[in-house]
Amino acid sequence: MNGIYLISMPGGSEWVLIILAVLVLFGGRKIPEFMRGLGKGIREFNDAKNNVKDELEKGMQEKDTRPTSSTTTTTVSSNTPPQQ
């Protein structure tokens, strides 16, 4: 074996054991609080991700609408009298 181990998702009976272990460790009252906190964290992460995405898109739109080069003309006038 090359040291490469394949890890797969747990099956049905394994999920039951995991859920029972969580119930024993945390109790029935703590699980809803834990899931509520997890949901709030996921929601905040998605909001932050969407804000970054919106700002990047806004920046790209501003870049596209700005003129690429601005041409300005400058006139120089001299107030010296002509030489004779």
C-alpha distances in whole Angstrom, upper triangle without the diagonal:
4,6,7,9,12,15,18,21,23,24,28,28,26,28,31,29,29,33,34,32,34,37,37,36,39,41,43,45,43,40,43,44,40,40,43,42,38,40,43,40,39,42,43,40,40,44,43,41,44,46,44,44,47,48,46,48,51,50,49,53,55,53,54,58,59,61,59,61,65,68,71,74,76,79,81,85,87,90,92,95,95,96,100
4,5,9,11,15,18,22,23,25,29,29,27,29,32,30,30,33,35,33,34,38,38,36,39,41,43,45,42,40,43,43,39,39,42,41,37,39,41,39,37,40,41,38,39,42,41,38,41,44,41,41,45,46,43,45,48,48,47,50,52,50,51,55,56,57,55,58,61,64,67,70,72,76,77,81,83,86,88,91,91,93,96
4,6,10,12,16,19,21,23,27,27,24,26,29,28,27,30,32,30,31,34,34,33,35,38,40,42,39,37,39,40,36,36,39,37,34,36,39,36,34,38,38,35,36,40,38,36,39,42,39,39,43,44,42,44,47,46,45,49,51,49,50,54,55,57,55,57,61,64,66,70,71,75,77,80,82,86,87,91,91,92,96
4,7,10,13,16,19,21,25,25,22,24,27,26,25,28,30,28,29,33,33,32,34,37,38,40,37,35,37,38,34,34,37,35,32,34,36,33,32,35,36,33,33,37,36,34,36,39,37,36,40,41,39,41,44,44,43,46,48,47,48,51,52,54,52,55,58,62,64,68,70,73,75,79,81,84,86,89,89,91,94
4,6,10,13,15,17,21,21,19,21,24,22,21,25,27,25,26,30,30,29,31,33,35,37,34,32,34,35,31,31,34,33,30,32,34,31,30,33,34,31,32,36,35,33,36,38,36,36,40,41,39,41,44,44,43,46,48,47,48,52,53,55,53,56,60,63,66,69,71,75,76,80,82,86,87,91,91,93,96
4,6,10,12,15,18,19,17,18,22,21,20,23,25,24,25,28,29,28,30,32,33,36,33,30,33,34,30,29,32,32,28,30,32,30,28,31,33,30,30,34,34,31,34,37,35,34,38,39,38,39,42,42,42,44,47,46,47,50,51,54,52,56,59,62,65,68,70,74,76,80,82,85,87,90,91,93,96
4,7,9,12,16,16,14,15,18,18,16,19,22,21,21,25,26,25,26,29,30,32,29,27,29,30,26,25,29,28,25,26,29,27,25,28,30,27,28,31,31,29,32,34,33,33,36,38,36,38,41,41,41,43,46,45,46,49,51,53,52,55,58,62,64,68,70,74,76,79,82,85,87,90,91,93,96
4,6,9,12,14,12,13,16,16,15,18,20,20,20,23,25,24,26,28,28,30,28,25,27,29,25,24,27,27,24,25,28,26,24,27,29,27,27,31,31,29,31,34,33,32,36,38,36,37,41,41,41,43,46,45,46,49,51,53,52,56,59,62,65,68,71,74,76,80,83,86,88,91,92,94,97
4,6,10,12,9,9,13,14,12,15,17,17,18,20,22,22,23,25,25,27,25,22,24,26,22,21,24,24,21,22,25,24,21,25,27,25,25,28,29,27,29,32,32,31,34,36,35,36,40,40,40,42,45,45,45,48,50,53,52,56,58,62,65,68,70,74,76,80,83,86,88,91,92,94,97
4,7,8,6,6,10,10,9,12,14,14,15,18,19,20,21,22,23,25,24,20,23,25,22,20,24,24,21,22,26,25,23,26,28,26,27,30,31,29,32,35,34,34,37,39,38,39,42,43,43,45,48,48,49,51,53,56,55,59,62,65,68,71,74,77,79,83,86,89,91,94,95,97,101
4,6,5,6,9,10,11,12,14,15,17,19,20,21,22,23,23,26,25,22,24,26,23,22,25,26,23,24,28,27,25,28,31,29,29,32,34,32,34,37,37,36,39,41,41,41,45,46,45,47,50,50,51,53,56,58,58,61,64,68,70,74,76,80,82,86,88,91,94,97,98,100,103
4,5,5,7,9,10,11,13,14,16,17,19,20,21,22,21,24,24,20,22,25,23,21,24,26,23,24,28,27,25,28,31,30,30,33,34,33,35,38,38,38,40,43,42,43,46,47,47,49,51,52,52,55,57,60,60,63,66,69,72,76,78,82,84,88,90,93,96,99,100,102,106
4,5,5,6,9,10,11,13,14,15,17,19,20,20,20,24,23,20,23,25,23,22,26,27,24,26,29,29,27,30,33,32,32,35,37,35,37,40,41,40,43,45,45,46,49,50,50,52,54,55,55,58,60,63,62,66,69,72,75,78,81,84,87,90,93,96,98,101,102,104,108
4,5,5,6,9,10,11,12,14,15,17,18,19,20,23,22,19,21,24,21,20,24,25,22,24,27,26,25,28,31,29,30,33,34,33,35,38,38,38,41,43,43,44,46,48,48,50,52,52,53,56,58,61,60,64,66,70,72,76,78,82,84,87,90,93,95,99,100,102,105
4,5,5,6,9,10,11,12,14,15,16,17,17,20,19,16,18,20,18,17,20,22,19,20,24,23,22,25,27,26,27,30,31,30,32,35,36,35,38,40,40,41,44,45,45,47,50,50,51,53,55,59,58,62,64,68,70,74,76,80,82,85,88,91,93,97,98,100,103
4,5,5,6,9,10,11,12,14,15,15,15,19,18,15,18,21,19,18,21,23,21,22,25,25,24,27,30,29,29,33,34,33,35,38,39,38,41,43,43,44,47,48,49,50,53,53,54,56,59,62,61,65,67,71,73,77,79,83,85,88,91,94,96,100,101,103,107
4,5,5,6,9,10,11,12,14,15,15,19,18,16,19,21,19,18,22,23,21,23,26,26,25,28,30,30,31,34,35,34,36,39,39,40,42,44,44,45,48,49,50,52,54,54,55,58,60,63,62,66,68,72,74,78,80,84,86,89,92,94,97,100,101,103,107
4,5,5,6,9,10,11,12,13,14,17,16,13,16,18,16,15,19,20,18,20,23,22,22,25,27,26,27,30,31,31,33,35,36,36,39,41,41,42,45,46,46,48,50,51,52,54,56,59,59,62,65,69,71,74,76,80,82,85,88,91,93,97,98,100,103
4,5,5,6,9,10,11,11,11,14,13,11,13,16,14,13,17,18,16,18,21,21,21,24,26,25,26,29,31,30,32,35,36,36,38,40,41,42,44,46,46,48,50,51,52,54,56,59,59,63,65,69,71,75,77,80,82,86,88,91,93,97,98,100,104
4,5,5,6,9,10,10,11,14,14,12,15,17,16,16,19,20,19,21,24,24,24,27,29,29,30,33,34,34,36,38,39,40,42,44,44,46,48,49,50,52,54,55,56,58,60,63,63,66,69,72,74,78,80,84,86,89,92,94,97,100,101,104,107
4,5,5,6,9,10,11,14,13,12,16,17,15,16,19,20,18,21,24,23,24,27,28,28,29,32,33,33,35,38,38,39,41,43,43,45,47,48,49,51,53,54,55,57,59,62,62,65,68,71,73,77,79,82,84,88,90,93,95,99,100,102,106
4,5,5,6,7,9,12,10,8,12,13,11,12,16,16,15,17,20,20,20,23,25,25,26,29,30,30,32,34,35,36,38,40,41,42,44,45,46,48,50,51,52,54,56,59,59,63,65,68,70,74,76,79,81,85,87,90,92,96,97,99,103
4,6,5,5,6,9,9,8,11,13,12,13,16,17,17,19,21,22,22,25,26,27,28,31,32,32,34,36,37,38,40,42,43,44,46,48,49,51,52,54,55,57,58,62,62,65,67,71,73,77,78,82,84,87,90,92,95,98,100,102,106
4,6,6,8,11,11,11,14,15,14,16,19,19,19,22,24,24,25,28,29,29,31,33,34,35,37,39,40,41,43,45,46,47,49,50,52,53,55,56,58,60,61,65,64,68,70,73,75,79,81,84,86,89,92,94,97,100,102,104,108
4,6,9,11,10,10,14,14,12,15,18,17,17,20,22,22,23,26,27,27,29,31,32,33,35,37,38,39,41,43,43,45,47,48,49,51,53,54,55,57,59,62,62,65,67,71,73,76,78,81,83,86,89,91,94,97,99,101,105
4,7,8,6,7,10,10,9,12,14,14,15,18,19,19,21,23,24,25,27,29,30,31,33,35,36,37,39,40,41,43,45,46,47,49,51,52,54,55,57,60,60,63,65,69,71,74,76,79,81,84,87,89,92,95,97,99,103
4,6,6,7,10,11,11,13,15,16,17,19,21,21,23,25,26,27,29,31,32,33,35,37,38,39,41,43,44,45,47,48,50,51,53,54,56,57,59,63,63,66,68,71,73,77,78,82,84,87,89,92,94,98,99,102,105
4,6,6,8,10,11,12,14,15,16,18,20,21,22,24,26,27,28,30,31,32,34,36,37,38,40,42,43,44,46,48,49,50,52,54,55,56,58,62,62,65,67,71,73,76,78,82,84,87,89,91,94,98,99,102,105
4,6,6,7,9,11,12,13,15,16,18,19,21,22,24,25,27,28,30,31,33,34,36,37,39,40,42,43,45,46,48,49,51,52,54,55,57,60,61,64,66,69,71,75,76,80,82,85,87,89,92,96,97,100,103
4,6,5,6,9,10,11,12,14,15,17,18,20,21,23,24,26,27,29,30,32,33,35,36,38,39,41,42,44,45,47,48,50,51,53,54,58,58,61,63,67,68,72,73,77,79,82,84,86,89,93,94,97,101
4,5,5,6,8,10,10,12,14,15,16,18,20,21,22,24,26,27,28,30,32,33,34,36,37,39,40,42,43,45,46,48,49,51,53,56,56,60,61,65,67,71,72,76,78,81,84,86,89,92,94,96,100
4,5,5,6,9,10,10,12,14,15,16,18,20,21,22,24,25,27,28,30,31,33,35,36,37,39,40,42,43,45,46,48,49,51,54,55,58,60,64,65,69,71,74,76,79,82,84,87,91,92,95,98
4,5,5,6,9,10,11,12,14,15,17,18,20,21,23,24,26,27,29,30,31,33,35,36,37,39,41,42,43,45,47,48,49,53,54,57,58,62,64,67,69,72,74,77,80,82,85,88,90,92,96
4,5,5,6,9,10,11,12,14,15,16,18,20,21,22,24,26,27,29,30,32,33,35,36,38,39,41,42,44,45,47,48,52,52,55,57,61,62,66,68,71,73,76,79,81,84,87,89,91,95
4,5,5,6,9,10,10,12,14,15,16,18,20,21,22,24,26,27,28,30,32,33,34,36,37,39,40,42,43,45,47,50,51,54,56,59,61,65,67,70,72,75,78,80,83,87,88,90,94
4,5,5,6,9,10,11,12,14,15,16,18,20,21,23,25,26,27,29,30,31,33,35,36,37,39,41,42,43,45,49,49,52,54,58,59,63,65,68,70,73,76,78,81,85,86,89,92
4,5,5,6,9,10,11,12,14,15,17,18,20,21,23,24,26,27,29,30,31,33,35,36,37,39,41,42,44,47,48,51,52,56,58,61,63,66,68,71,74,76,79,82,84,86,90
4,5,5,6,9,10,11,12,14,15,16,18,20,21,23,24,26,27,29,30,32,33,35,36,38,39,41,42,46,46,49,51,55,57,60,62,66,68,71,73,76,79,82,83,86,90
4,5,5,6,9,10,11,12,14,15,16,18,20,21,22,24,26,27,28,30,32,33,34,36,37,39,41,44,45,48,50,54,55,59,61,64,67,70,72,75,78,81,82,85,89
4,5,5,6,9,10,10,12,14,15,16,18,20,21,23,24,26,27,29,30,31,33,35,36,37,39,43,43,46,48,52,53,57,59,62,64,67,70,72,75,78,80,83,86
4,5,5,6,9,10,11,12,14,15,17,18,20,21,23,24,26,27,29,30,32,33,35,36,38,41,42,45,46,50,52,56,57,61,63,66,68,71,73,77,78,81,85
4,5,5,6,9,10,10,12,14,15,16,18,20,21,22,24,26,27,29,30,32,33,35,36,40,40,43,45,49,51,55,56,60,62,65,68,71,73,77,78,81,84
4,5,5,6,9,10,11,12,14,15,16,18,20,21,22,24,26,27,28,30,32,33,35,38,39,42,44,48,49,53,55,58,61,64,67,69,72,75,77,79,83
4,5,5,6,9,10,11,12,14,15,17,18,20,21,23,24,26,27,29,30,32,33,37,37,40,42,46,47,51,53,56,58,61,64,66,69,72,74,77,80
4,5,5,6,9,10,11,12,14,16,17,18,20,21,23,24,26,27,29,30,32,35,36,39,41,44,46,50,52,55,57,60,63,66,68,72,73,76,79
4,5,5,6,9,10,10,12,14,15,16,18,20,21,22,24,26,27,29,30,34,34,38,39,43,45,49,51,54,57,60,63,65,68,71,73,75,79
4,5,5,6,9,10,10,12,14,15,16,18,20,21,22,24,26,27,29,32,33,36,38,41,43,47,49,52,55,58,61,63,66,69,70,73,77
4,5,5,6,9,10,11,12,14,15,17,18,20,21,23,24,26,27,31,31,34,36,40,41,45,47,50,52,56,58,61,63,67,68,71,74
4,5,5,6,9,10,11,12,14,15,17,18,20,21,23,25,26,30,30,33,35,39,41,44,46,50,52,55,58,61,64,67,68,71,74
4,5,5,6,9,10,10,12,14,15,16,18,20,21,22,24,28,29,32,34,37,39,43,45,49,51,54,57,60,63,66,67,70,73
4,5,5,6,9,10,10,12,14,15,16,18,20,21,23,26,27,30,32,35,37,41,43,46,48,52,55,57,60,63,64,67,71
4,5,5,6,9,10,11,12,14,15,16,18,20,21,25,25,28,30,34,35,39,41,45,47,50,53,56,58,62,63,65,69
4,6,5,6,9,10,11,12,14,15,17,19,20,24,24,27,29,33,35,39,41,45,47,50,53,56,59,62,63,66,69
4,5,5,6,9,10,11,12,14,15,17,18,22,23,26,28,32,34,37,39,43,46,49,52,54,57,60,61,64,68
4,5,5,6,9,10,10,12,14,15,16,20,21,24,25,29,31,35,37,40,43,46,49,51,54,57,59,61,65
4,5,5,6,9,10,11,12,14,16,19,19,22,24,28,30,34,36,40,42,45,48,51,54,57,58,60,64
4,5,5,6,9,10,11,12,14,18,18,22,24,28,30,34,36,40,42,45,49,51,54,57,58,61,64
4,5,5,6,9,10,11,12,16,17,20,22,26,28,31,34,37,40,43,46,49,52,55,56,58,62
4,5,5,6,9,10,11,14,15,18,20,23,25,29,31,35,37,41,44,46,49,52,53,56,59
4,5,5,6,9,10,13,13,17,19,23,25,29,31,35,38,41,44,47,50,53,53,56,60
4,5,5,6,9,12,13,17,18,22,24,28,31,34,37,40,44,46,49,52,53,56,59
4,5,5,6,10,11,14,16,19,22,25,28,31,34,37,40,43,46,49,50,53,56
4,6,5,8,9,12,14,18,20,24,26,30,33,36,39,42,45,48,48,51,55
4,6,8,9,12,14,18,21,24,27,31,34,37,40,43,46,48,49,52,55
4,6,9,12,13,16,19,22,25,29,32,35,38,41,44,47,47,50,54
4,6,9,10,13,16,19,22,26,28,32,35,38,41,43,44,47,50
4,6,7,10,13,16,19,23,26,29,32,35,38,41,41,44,47
4,7,10,13,17,19,23,26,29,32,36,38,41,41,44,47
4,6,10,13,16,19,22,26,29,32,34,37,37,40,43
4,6,10,13,16,19,23,26,29,32,34,35,37,41
4,7,10,13,16,20,23,26,29,31,31,34,37
4,7,10,13,16,20,23,25,28,29,31,35
4,7,10,13,16,20,22,25,25,28,31
4,7,10,13,16,19,21,22,25,28
4,6,10,13,16,18,19,22,25
4,7,10,12,15,16,19,22
4,7,9,12,13,16,20
4,6,9,10,13,17
4,6,9,12,16
4,7,9,12
4,6,9
4,7
4
